[in-house]
Amino acid sequence: MAEETAIFAGGCFWCMVHPFDQLPGIQKVVSGYTGGTKPNPTYEEVCSGATGHTEAVEITFDPEIFPYEKLLDIYWQQIDPTDAGGQFYDRGTSYRPVIFYQNEAQKQAAEASKKRLEESGRFKKPIAVTIEPASAFYPAESYHQDYYRKNPTHYEAYRQGSGRAAFIRNHWRDEHEG
């Protein structure tokens, strides 16, 4: 079985696991930190902004079953791609939206996907998601893993209260119907 990884940052990593989890060809989705300078940072260190890390998810997938391009399509539908300063009420660099590519093929696919979204006219403001080379990925603490399953009531309240759920509904309704 072929195996690749994809790393996406889109605000709070709790909300970035569920959309990818349990799809055919997805082997695992891990919440963690990437893009910073300190090895093995803690949640508190990342939130302080001192390490330069971004909350992200690392998705291990079989590209024969679930191609990287489909992961990109799902990614765009989970975020506000016009907001470089964070996502919804989570602000700061640790919540910025980023596609971290593993190789040249992922970089090209991400750039093409971003260009299609820009040209679609779906958003009036420019697409602010950056596309950057992947660096070390550090899994978050165990209590952050699969948060939506472990704490479904709090997770859903957070998703609704942050504005993420309404934004997705308002901007991607046609993608989620029928």
N, C-alpha and C positions, 0 to 999 in steps of 0.2 A: 504494500500500500504506500503510495506517495504521500509525503507529508511536508507541508510548508507552514510558515507562521506569518501572520499579519499583525501589525500593531497600530491601533487607532486610539487617539485621544479625543474625547468629546464631552468634557466636563466631568462631573462626578462619575467615577467608574462603576458605581452600583448600577447606574442606568444604562451602561454600555454592555453589560453582560447578557441580560435577558434577550435582547433582539437577536443575538447570534447563537445563544445556547440552544442545544437540542435540534438544530437543523441538520438535515442529512449531510454527511461528510465533515461536520464540525466535531473534532475530537475533544477539545477542551477550550474553555475561555477563562483566562486568569486575570484578575485585577492586579494592577501593580503600578510601578513608577519607572519612568524612562526619561532620557534626555538631559539628565543633570550631571553633577560633578562628584557627588558623594556616593561611595559604594554602600549598598544595603541601607538606604535611608528609611527612617520610620515615617509613619503617617504625620506625626506632629512636625517633624523636620521638613517634610515636603510642604505641608500647609503653611509653614512659616515663610516660605519663599526663599529660604537661604540656600537650598541645594540646587535649584534650577530645574528640578524634576517636574514632570507633568503626569497627572493621573492618566492611566491608559489601560487598555485591555490587550492582552496577547492571545490571539486566536490561532490554535493549531487546527489545520484543516487539510482535507484531501482535495487537491485542485481538480482531480478527475471527476469528483462527485459535485463539488461546490467551488467553482472557479473564483479566483481573486476578484474578478470584475463584479460578480454578484455580491461579494462582501462589501465592495465599494458602494454599490447601490444601496445596500442596507445601511451602511455607515451614514451616508448623506441624509437619510430619512430619520436619523436619531438626534440631529443637532441643529442649531441655528448656524449655518455656514457663513453668515455675514458678520458674526460677532467674534473678533479676535481676542477680546478682553476677558474671556471666560464663557461659561454657558449658563444661561438662565440666571438664577440668583447666585450661582457660584462664580465669584470674580477672582481674577488674578491669573498669573502665568501657570500655576499648577492646574488650572482648569481650561487652558486654551485648546482649541481644536487643531489637531495635527494628524496627518497621515505619515507614519514612519515607514519608509520602504526598506525592504531587505535586500533588494537587488535591482538591477536596471529594468527588468521586465515589470516589476511592481511600480517603480518610479514612472515609467512610461504609461502604464495603465492608470495610475492615479492622476497624472497630468491630463490625460485624455478625458477621464471621467470628470475632473474639475472643469475642464473646458466645455464639455457638453452641458454641465449644470449652468455655467456662466451664460452660455448661448441660449439656454432654454427660456430665459426671461421669467422664470419662476420667482426669482428674487429681484427686487429693485436695486438693492445695494450690492456692491461687489462681493464676490466670494472671498472670504478672509482666511480660509483654512490653508495652513502651510503644508508643504510636502518636503519632508526632511529625511536624511538617512537615519536608519535605526541605530541605536547604541544599546548599551547594556540595559536589560529589562530586569527589574527586581520585583518579585511577587510581593504584594501587600500582605499585611498581617492576616491571619486566618479568619478573624471575625469579619473582614471585608469580602472574603471569597463567597460567591453565591449568595450575596446578601438578600437578593429578591426572594430566594427560597427560605432562608433562615428567618427572615423578618418581613413577611409579606405585607403586613398591615402598615408598618413604618415605611417600607419601600414605596408602596403605592401612595401613601400620604405625601411623601417627599416628591415623587414624580409629579403628582397633581399640584402640590403647593409651590413647587419651583417654577411652574409654567411650562415645563417640558412637554407634558402630555397635551396641553392645549395647543402649543406651537406645532407639534407634529400633526395633530388633527387638522389644524387650520391650513397648513402648508402642504400636506401630503395626503389629504383625504382621498383623492382619486386613486392613489397607490394602494390604499388599504381597504378599499371597497371591492365587493364582488370578487 
